[in-house]
Amino acid sequence: QGTISAVNKEIPVLQCHGDCDPLVPLMFGSLTVEKLKSMINPANVTFRTYSGMMHSSCIEEMMDVKQFIDKHLPPVD
């Protein structure tokens, strides 16, 4: 495992997970987000869970992704 540059430690991360995912249990999502927070600025890591969502997506997740993109990426003309 290499070191993470100072610039990369400030990158914003959105991690999404369904609480009913049978392929990747929520516990693994929780462990992953804690590992990320130990590697980069924890204030820049957002973990969202979605009630009843399996190994798929839902409209609420897509709206959160849109909001994240709108906040962190410049608009496209």
Backbone torsions as a table, in degrees:
resi	resn	phi	psi	omega
1	GLN	NA	121.9	179.2
2	GLY	-83.9	172.4	177.2
3	THR	-81.4	156.5	180.0
4	ILE	-102.8	129.7	-179.2
5	SER	-66.1	158.8	-179.1
6	ALA	-59.7	-37.6	179.4
7	VAL	-63.2	-45.2	-178.4
8	ASN	-69.8	-23.7	178.2
9	LYS	-69.7	-14.9	-179.6
10	GLU	-101.2	5.2	-178.6
11	ILE	-69.7	134.9	177.2
12	PRO	-76.5	141.0	-179.0
13	VAL	-130.7	132.4	171.3
14	LEU	-116.0	120.9	176.6
15	GLN	-116.6	129.1	-177.9
16	CYS	-119.8	146.5	-178.1
17	HIS	-155.8	137.7	174.0
18	GLY	-83.8	141.8	-177.4
19	ASP	-80.9	-2.9	178.0
20	CYS	-118.5	21.6	-177.6
21	ASP	-68.7	116.1	-179.3
22	PRO	-82.5	-17.0	-178.2
23	LEU	-90.3	-41.9	178.2
24	VAL	-124.7	94.6	-177.1
25	PRO	-56.9	148.4	-179.3
26	LEU	-52.9	-33.7	179.3
27	MET	-55.9	-39.6	-179.7
28	PHE	-69.9	-35.5	174.3
29	GLY	-63.3	-41.6	178.8
30	SER	-65.2	-41.3	177.4
31	LEU	-64.8	-39.5	179.6
32	THR	-64.0	-44.4	-178.9
33	VAL	-65.7	-35.5	177.7
34	GLU	-67.4	-37.9	176.3
35	LYS	-64.3	-44.9	177.2
36	LEU	-57.7	-45.6	-179.3
37	LYS	-62.7	-25.6	178.1
38	SER	-82.1	-15.5	-176.7
39	MET	-100.6	-32.4	-179.2
40	ILE	-126.7	177.8	179.8
41	ASN	-59.9	113.3	-176.7
42	PRO	-60.5	-24.0	178.5
43	ALA	-67.5	-18.2	-178.5
44	ASN	-96.2	3.3	-178.2
45	VAL	-106.0	123.0	177.9
46	THR	-116.4	129.3	178.8
47	PHE	-118.6	119.7	179.2
48	ARG	-116.5	136.2	174.2
49	THR	-116.3	153.4	-176.1
50	TYR	-127.7	120.9	-176.6
51	SER	-65.4	127.7	176.9
52	GLY	81.2	-5.9	-177.9
53	MET	-79.6	132.4	178.8
54	MET	-92.9	-149.1	178.9
55	HIS	-82.0	70.6	-173.4
56	SER	-158.3	-154.3	173.8
57	SER	-137.3	171.5	178.9
58	CYS	-143.6	167.4	-177.0
59	ILE	-61.2	-37.2	179.9
60	GLU	-63.8	-40.5	178.0
61	GLU	-64.0	-44.9	-179.3
62	MET	-63.4	-35.6	176.4
63	MET	-67.4	-38.6	176.5
64	ASP	-65.2	-39.9	177.5
65	VAL	-64.2	-44.7	178.3
66	LYS	-59.5	-45.9	-179.8
67	GLN	-62.1	-40.7	178.3
68	PHE	-62.8	-46.5	179.5
69	ILE	-63.3	-46.0	179.8
70	ASP	-59.7	-35.8	-178.3
71	LYS	-75.0	-37.0	-168.8
72	HIS	-106.8	-13.3	179.7
73	LEU	-114.6	144.8	178.6
74	PRO	-67.8	151.9	179.5
75	PRO	-65.6	151.2	177.3
76	VAL	-99.9	128.5	179.4
77	ASP	-83.3	NA	NA
